[in-house]
Amino acid sequence: MLKFMSKTILAVGLAICLFVPASSAIARGKKITIRVAHVNPPGEPAYAAWELFKKMMEKRLGRRIVIKIYPQGQLGNERDLIEQTKLGSIQMTATAAAPLALHNPHLGIYNLPYLFKSEEELWSITDGPIGLELAEETARKGVLVLDYWSTGVRHMFSKKPVRTVPDMKGVKIRVMESPIFIAAFRGVGAQPTPLPYGEVYQALATGVVDAAENDSSGYRNMKFFEPAPVYSLTAHNIIPKPVQINPLFYKKLPDDVRRVLLATLRECTLYQRTLFANTFATDLEWLKKQGVTVVPDVDKKGFQKALVPIWAEFNKTIGADLIKAVKKELGI
C-alpha cells in the first residue's frame, strides 16, 4: 500500500530512517510493544481507526509486535497524552491540533476559525509541503507527527438555538485549551471556558458552562446531546487530529517494522477520514430521533465577519508568512 503514502509520511519517514545507528535499533528477535492512548469512546472514527491499526499491525507482523490501546482518556486528557508520548511512557497518540499547538505554536494555523471551507481544503495543506514542514518542526519539539486524521466539522451545541452572533452574547462555552479558541469566542461576545474533553459532559450537566462545540460524532458518542439538546450548524472550524509517535522509539524500530507501520497507518488514515465524511448525515438523523433540535439556518457569514479578524491577532505566534502561504494555497 505504499503507493497511497502521502508526501508528508514518506518525507518524514525517510528523514527519520536515515543514518540510524544499528546499535540503537530494537533487536530483530525482540517483541515490540506499542502503547497507544487516546480520549475517544466507541463509535468515534478515531476509536475505530486505532482498533483497525492494532488488527492490521498484529496480523502483518505476527508475534513480533503487540499493540496495547488505552481509549476514553484512561491515561489522561490530550495534553497529558502528548507529554506521555514525548517522555516515552506511551509510544503513540492522536489528539486535536489545539493541545499540540502548545508545543509548536505554528500548528495554531489549523485552529483559525473559518480558514478551511472543506476537509478537502484541509488535507491539501496537511498532506502537502506545508504540512510536511510543520510535522518536521513538531518532531524537533519531541513529538513526531506521522499523519493527520479528521475531527470532522465543528458546530455549537447548547440548550438554546444559536443562529446569529448576538445569540452568543454572555454564553459560557467550553472550548479547547487554545488561545485561538478563547479569542474566537470572546470575539463573538461569549465567555469561553477551557476544559479537558472528559469534563465537558459534567460541566454542561451542572451548568458550569451553557454550551460547547464539537463535530457530530463526538456530540453523539459522548452523549453531549443529553444536557445540551440543541445542535447549531455553525461549521466554524475544520481541524485535523495529528497522529503522533515518540521520535526515539520510532528511530529504534527495525526498518521493515517502520515501513509496515507507515503503510498501515496511512490505510487507517484513509479509513478514518472516510468514516467522518460519511457519518455526518446519519448522525444528524439519529440525533433528531433522540429529540435533538438541529439548527441549520445559522448566519455563517455573520460569524465569519466576526471571527476572521482574529486571525491578525496571531500573526506573531503562528507566523504571518505561514498564514499568508496557507491563504495563497487555498486561493483566499
C-alpha angles and dihedrals in degrees: 000000000000090000088074093054114126121234087247095058095041095048097043092041094051092045091053092044095055121101097358107162112242090229091061095055122100107259111264094236095046119102112245121218120198115192112203123188131182141156101236125114128220111288094041117114091233091054090051092046093053090049089052090048091054093047095048096043094049091046094049097043100031117193092355093082143038122192115202115192126199108189135179096040094297090150098036144284124312095272089052092050093052090052092047090051091051091050093045097237084123123022104211142022141157120218138164115278092246099074092040089054087066085070097039110023091194088073086069085086087082092056098057109119118248093001094125123046094194142006088253088063090049093051090049086065102036094046095043137069094290092053089048093053092048091049091051091049091051091050088059087055090059103267124087115214108211100176145340124251127194128263092184124230115317123230135171126258128191144131093276132046119265112208105144138025093258088061088069096058110125094355112147102223129182112232135178116268093269130122088219095056090046092051092045096055093041085054091063094046098260128131105240117207117191111220135161115259093248092059098053099091094051092044091054093044094051097041096248084130131017097208147005138186135235144132119284093257094056092042090053102039096042088049092233087149090075096069094023109038099172118085114192115195100225095146088201098154140029107185134167131238107227114217107222137195134183104262097216092050090048093051091052095055116107111258095248092050090050091052092050091048093052094047093045093047092051091053089049090049092055089046093049094047091049092051091055093046091052102043104060098084094043091047091055093049092049092047092051089054088056090056098262116152108225113202110202099165097080119152094239092169089057092050091047091051090052098042108036092069090066088070088080091058089067100047089111101044098039095030127252091232092054093049089048092049093050092047090051091049090050094044094242 
